[in-house]
Amino acid sequence: MKKYTIALALATVSFTSFAQDVNKLIQQPDVERLIKTLSADDMQGRGTFTPGIDKAASFIEGEFKKIGLQPLTGATGFRQSFTVYRTVPAQVQVTLDGKAIPAENVAIAAGADFNWSSNTDVQVVKIGADQNFQTEYRTYMRSGKKTLLLVDPKFEPLFKRLRTAVSGGSINMDAPTAANPQQVVIVLGAYDNVKAFEVTYKTKTENPPIFNVAGMLKGKSKPDEYVVFSGHYDHLGIGRAIEGDSISNGADDDASGTTAMISLAKYYKKLNNNERTLIFVAFTAEEIGGYGARYFSKQLDPDKTVAMFNIEMIGKTSKFGENAAFITGYERSDFGEILQRNLKGTAFTFHPDPYPEQNLFYRSDNATLARLGVPAHTISTDQIDTDKLYHTVKDEFGSVDVANITATIRAIALSSRSIVAGTDTPKRIAKLER
């Protein structure tokens, strides 16, 4: 009994020391500085392929240098550059019954150039006002047939969203090798009986460089075992102005997660006690397909990756109240149980994902490594089912709660310590959905 009491007292002293360290080393003014900089207007919404994301990457690189991180093994700098193949529309012309259709009323889903005339084997169909737009559209997209799809003006808001999505073109990590047979032309307007049509669609393929920003702290006794801390630093960029504001600043999504990743790098560098190698990475292109995480997953051995703390949208209080966050895929490993055990004695709690219908586990940058068996989970506080600022120009610095971000970062720091120290190893996730 006496030995147990002494051990408990020592554990209490040790935990108190950790808590004091985390409060001293992760301070709210610095958290505010980071997120305010990343979500500022001069970052232009950090859209992939824009000058704004280059500026954000330079800022993150500068923070890594000040912290004293090392580039990943074999790299000469913090930018993890790679290229993708981006196919975008170059010419779109649609004529129905001899009348040219304005470009803003046309959306084309296709992977390669084509020309149609009335002699082309095309099915001409209409989505009427009494039909379900999403259901009908998906049906024709899956049909494999060349389709001229006429959309009732009632669906203008949905059409505009669709047009925005397809007008950005398609992105692939490998060079295009064959034409995509899919050809669907969507036209908004009150058309009942189209007798003649002509369509010209031409594309151009670009090969732009994009880049993650990654650094590490080498492990002391287990350098070949990796723990990843991540957040995506890209967002939506500049779009249509709403109430005079056209910049989607992405303060919560995901400047908050990137801020957490940088703060944790600084914290663990100052502690200088990590037994496992810690990798800190800001992912690019999450918003357009998770290409940064997909590239990153090929640069390290997933079997040597012990855990991944992916941090996404921690800028507001969770549905569980203050001092609480949720973990996606909680039931897939004991990652969450380890984190909660390390928080014993604090007011902070981690919960299973309360939004299973949103499929969040496979909607963020943890998904790629999770499919490879890594206990890779996303930590978030966002009330995604009611968040009206998500993917809007209103997601800006003034809308986030810096105190909530700071508390969550401190909780991640405390809860990760046994994994960082090499004394806890989360169970592997089944290799699924390759």
N, C-alpha and C positions, 0 to 999 in steps of 0.2 A: 504493500500500500504506500509506503513511504517513497519507494523508487518511482511508483506511478505519479505521485504528487510532484516529485522533483522534475520528472520528465515533462509533465504537463506545464509546470512553471517555465521550463526552458523553452517549450514550444510556444507558450504565450509571449515570452520575451522576444523570440525569433519573429513571430508574426507581427508584433508591435513594431519591431525594427523595420520590417518590410513595409508596413503601412506608413511609417514616418518617411521612409525613403521615397515611396511613390508620391506622397503629397508634396514633398520637397522638390522632387525631380520632374514631376509633371505639373506645371503651373498654368493656371487658366489664362493669364495674359499672353503666354507664348502660344497656347492653343488658339486663342483669338487671332493672334498675328498671322498664323499659318493659314487658317481658313479664310480670313479676310483677304489675304493676298491671292489665294487660289481662286476665289470667287469674285474677284474685282472685275469691273467692266473691261479693263485693259487686257484681260485674258481672253476676251471675245467668246466666252462660253466654251472654250477648250474643245472645239469641234475637231474631230479627226481630219487630217489633211489640211489644217489651217495654221496660219502664223500664231494663233492663240495657244494652240497645244504645244508648239515649239517653245513658246515663252514659258509656259507652265513647266515643261520638262527642264528647261534651264534653271528655273527656280528650285525645283526638287533636287537637281544635281548639286546646286550650290549648298542646299541644306545638308545633303549627304557628305559633302566635302568638309563643311564646318563641324559636323558630328564626328568625322574621322572613320567613316565606313571604308571598306575596301571594295573594289570592283569584284564581280564574280570571278571565279577561277578561270583563267584563260582570257579574260576580257581586259582591255586597256583603259576602259572608262565605264561610266555608269549607264550610258545609253546602250540598250540592247536593241540594236537596229535590225530591221528586216523589211522585206518588200511584200506587197500584195498586188494582185491584178484587179484593177478596178475598171469595169466596163460601164460606160455612161452613154446616154443618148446624145447623138450629134445632130441628127435631123429627124424631125417628126412632121409628117404631113398626112392629113386625113381629109378626104372629100366624100361627102354623102349626097347622092343625087345631084352632083354637079356643084355643090356648095362647100367651100372650104370651112372646116371646123376650127374655131379658135383653139390655140394651144392649151389654154387653161381648162378646156373642156375635154381634153384627151389624156388618157393614161395608158401606157403600153407595158405589158409584162412579157418580156422576151429576152433571150440570151444572145441573140445574134441578129444581123441585118436581114431584112426581108422586104419584098414588094408584093402587094396584093392588087388584084383587079376583080371586077365582077365575075371573071371566068375562073378565079381561084376557088378551090373547094373549101369554103368557109361556112361555118354555121352562124347565122345571124339570129340572135336571141335578145330578149328584153327582160329587164327586171322592173316589173311594174310597181306602182305605189303600194299595192296591197300585198307585196311579197316581202320576205326577209332578205335584206341585202347581203348580210354576211353568209347566210346559208347558200343562197344562189351563187354568189361570187365564188365561194370555195368549190362548189360543185363544178362550175365551168373551168376553174383553174386546174382541177384534177382530171378533167375529161381527156386531156391529151390531144384535143382537137383544136384546129385553128378556129378562133371564135371572135366575132364582132359582137360585143356586149353593149347594148343600149340601156342606159340607166336613167330612170325617172328623176326629174329635178328635185323631187322630195328628198332624195338621198344626197343632196349636194354636200352637206358636212362630212358624211362618210366618204364620199368620192374624193373630196379634197385631201383627206388624210391618206387615202389610198394613193392618190397621185403623188403626194409628197414622198411616200415610201418608195414607189417604183421609179420616180424620176431621178433618184439618187443612183440608179443603176445597180449592178451586182458586184460583189467582191469575192474573190477566191484567193486562197493561199498558193495555189498551183496555177501555172500558165494554162489558159484555155486550150483544150485539145480538139474539141469537136463542138459543132453548133448545137445549142439547146433547141430541141424541136418545139418547145412551148412558144406559142404566139397567141396572145390574148390582147385585143384592142378594146378599151373601155371608153365609151363616149357618153358624156352627160347631156341630156336634152330630151325634149318631147318628140320622139320619133316613133311612128307607128308602123310604117311600111316602107322600109328602105329597099329600093330596087337596084341601085348602082352604087358602087363604092370603089375608092382607090386609097391605098395606104402605102406610104414610103417610110421605112424606119431604118436609120443608119446609126451605128455606134462607133465609139472609139475606145480603145483599151489603153489605160495608163498603168504605169508600174511605180507608184509613189512609195518612198520609204516611210515607214512609221516606226515607233520606238517605245518600248518599255523603259523605265528607269529603275535600275536594280543595284543594290549593294549588299554587303554582308559583314558579319562579325564572325570570325573563325572560331569554332568550338575548341575548348581547351583540352578535354579528354576524349570527346567523341566528334571529331571534326567531319567525319563522313556520315553523320546523321543530321538531317536538315529540318529546321522549323521555319515555316514561311509566314510572314506577316504582309498582308497586301491590301490594296484598295485601288480602284480604277480612277485615273485622273482625267479622263476624257468626259465630255458631255455633248450637248446638242449644237453648240455654236450659236450662230446668228440666224434668225428666221423672220417670219412675218411679224411686224410690229403690233403689239397689243397695248393700247393706252400709251402709245409713244415709246414703249420699251421693246426692243427686238433681241436682246441678249439673254439667252438661257444660261444664267450664271452657274447653275448646278452646285449651289452651296451645300445642300444636304446630299445631293446625288452627283458626284461622290467626293466633293472636296472634304466633307467631314471624315470619310474613311481614309482618304489620303493623308489628312492631318493626323489622324490616329496612328497610321503607319509610321510617319516621320517622328512623331512624339515617342513612340515605342522604341524606335531606333536610337534616339537620343538617350532614353531611359536605360536601355540595356548596355549601351556603350559606357555610360557613367558607372553602372554597377560593375561591369567588367568581370562577370562571374559566370558567363554562359558556357556550359559544358558541351552543348551541341552547337553546330553552326547555325546562325540565324540569318535568314535571307529576307530583305526588305524590298518590296517591289511595288511600283506604281504601274498599273496596267493601262495600256492604250486600247482603244477601239472596242471597249466593252459594249458601248451603246449600239454598235453596228454589227455585232456578231461574236464578240469575245475573242477577237483575233490575237490580242496581246497575250492573254492567258493560254491560248492554244499554242502559240509559238514558245512561250516560256516553258510549258510542260515538256517540250522536246529537248530542253537544254539541261535537264537534270534527271537523275535516276529516280523515278517515283517510288521504287522499293526502298530507297534510302531516305525518303521524305517522311518524317515521323508525323507531322501535323501541319495544317494550314489554317491560319486565322485570317480569313478574308473579312474585311470590315466595310459595310455598305449602309449608308444612310443612318447615322446615329445622332442627327441634329435635333430631334424632338423627343419628348417623353413617350415611352411606349404605352401600349394599352394596359400594361401591368402597373403603371404609375412610375414615380421617380425611383431611381436606383434599381432599374431593371432593364434587361434586354432579352432578346430571344435568339436562339441558335437554329439555323435551318438544318434539317436532317438529323435532329437531336437523337432520334431513335436508331440511327444507322451505326453508331459507335458509342463508346463511353466517353468521348471527348467532353460533352457537356457535364457529365457527372464529375469528371476530374476538375474542370473549371469551378464548378460549384463547391466542391470539397475544399479547394484552395481559398475560397471566399468565406469559409466558415468564420464567424465572428464579426463579419461586416454586415452592413445593411443591404448590400447589393445582391441581386438574385438573377440567375439565368434561367430562362424558360424554353420549353419546346416551341417551335414555330406555331403561332396561333392561326396561320393563314394557309393551311395545307392545300386549299383549292387554288391558290395562286402559283403553286409549283415553284416556289422561290429557290429551292435547293438547286434546281437546274437553270436558274435565271441569272446567276452571277458568276464571277470568275473562279469560284471554287469548283465549279462543275467539271472542268476538264481533268483536274487532278483526282477528283472524287471518282470519276469513271475509271481511273487507273488504279484504284484501290486505296488512295491516300485518305486518311481521316481529315478531309478538307471541308470546312464548314464556314458559313457566313454568319457574322454577328451583326444584328441590326436592332433598331428601336422604332423603325418607321411603322406607322399605322396605315399600311398600304391600301387597305380597303376604303379608307376615308380621306386619304391625303390629297387634297385638291391642288396642292402646289407641285406635285410630282410631274416632271417633264413640262413645266411651264416657265415663263419668264419671271414668275413670282418666287421661284426657288433661289433666293438671294440671301446675302449675309444677314440682313435684318430679320429674316424669317426663322433663323435657327437659334437654338438655345445653347449657348457656349458652355454653360454650367453642366448641362446634360452630356455634352460631348466630352468634357473634361472628366466627369464622373465615370463615364463608360470606358474611356481610355485607361484610367487608373484601375478599374475593375479588370480589364483585360491584362494589364501588367501584373496585377496580383495573381490572377487566376492562371496565368500561363507559366508561372515560375517553376513548378515541378516538372513540366514538360521541357522547358529550357534547361533545367538543371540535369535532365537525363534520368530522373527518378520515377517519372511516369511516362508510359508509352500508350497512347490511345489504341484501341483495337482497330484493325484495318476494316475498311469498307469493302463490301463485295464488289468485284469488278463488274459493273453493269453498263448497259446501254452504250456499248462501244460505238 
